[in-house]
Amino acid sequence: QVQLVESGGGLVQPGGSLRLSCAASGSIFRFNTMAWYRQAPGKQRDLVATIPTIGSTNYADSVKGRFTISRDSAKNTVYLQMNSLKPEDTAVYYCNTSPRPLGYWGQGTQVTVSS
């Protein structure tokens, strides 16, 4: 059964931090590069960060130096630590595989950066 459950979003002031979590099915997590995507209102869904099973992480230019993606194989969970948040980071955040996302998307988690 496909499972992608995102959590950890919320309302935060500019400059603040949040840590997102994504619990994935073992069958998805174990063999795939995992990624975080985000979709702001009225915009397309964009790739934010990727983490392979082995190898280096990659980040969109807009979040480099501020966001950190990690994965815990024991928990089949992917994390996104977001620091120095900006209003333009406001979006619904999703996790999925990369480079080809699954046809299934979780419900996402809303991140709102506002004073």
Protein Blocks (a to p, Z undefined) as FASTA:
>chain_A
ZZdddehiacddehiacdddddddfklmmmpccddddddehiacddfbdcdfbdcddddf
klgokaccdddfklopacdddehiafklgccddddddfbdcfbdcebjaddddZZ
